[in-house]
Amino acid sequence: MRRTCLFALLALVALSAPAWADTLIIEEMQSARATASERPGRGLSMAQVTSRWGEPAARDAAVGQPPITRWSYPGFIVFFEYDHVVHAVVRKP
């Protein structure tokens, strides 16, 4: 009897864990969407990003082909292809 109850409890915990993880991912996505207007949009040039957000805290050299450059700001990271934004992501605190 004890083994059956223990097995049932473990099964319940194992099945509930993925639902909890999904909730965290959704909350992170909602937070990122809420701050999307505070980050550079796709297609902006490096000059436009510098003009609006100032100099980045760090600039990583371009890698790959096409060349992808990464600039780090306190709240987000911007990825450029050649000299235009392709993506900007929130930095985790």
BELGIDA-V267568 format. One record per run of one state. SS is the DSSP state (H for helix, E for strand, L for the rest). FROM is the first residue (numbers start at 1). TO is the last residue. If there is no record, write none. Layout:
SS:FROM:TO / SS:FROM:TO
//
This chain:
L:1:1 / H:2:34 / L:35:35 / H:36:38 / L:39:44 / E:45:45 / H:46:53 / L:54:57 / E:58:63 / L:64:67 / E:68:72 / L:73:75 / E:76:81 / L:82:83 / E:84:90 / L:91:93
//
